[in-house]
Amino acid sequence: MKKINWISVLSMLRTIALLIWVLAFFSFKFGWFDDSEFITSKLVKDIRNLGVISYLILYLFELRLTVKQKNDEIAKLKTKLLVYEK
């Protein structure tokens, strides 16, 4: 049951990382922060790169937990099958 909760949390975090990447991409593409003192174009590039990296890492963790969950379900079904065969 815990794996399902973590899978949904990772999915939401992955969506947030994707939104951050999209905002950073559009702000770099259209030059929204070119004349800003606080946010420079280098910082926007770094945020864009971190968004991609975090998206990939979160996606890998989500897939790993999904595979573990499916393996547990398959193991339970195999034990039920063995019980019914006896």
Secondary structure, 3 states (H helix, E strand, C coil): CHHHHHHHHHHHHHHHHHHHHHHHHHHHHHCCCCCCCCCCHHHHHHHHHHHHHHHHHHHHHHHHHHHHHHHHHHHHHHHHHHHHHC
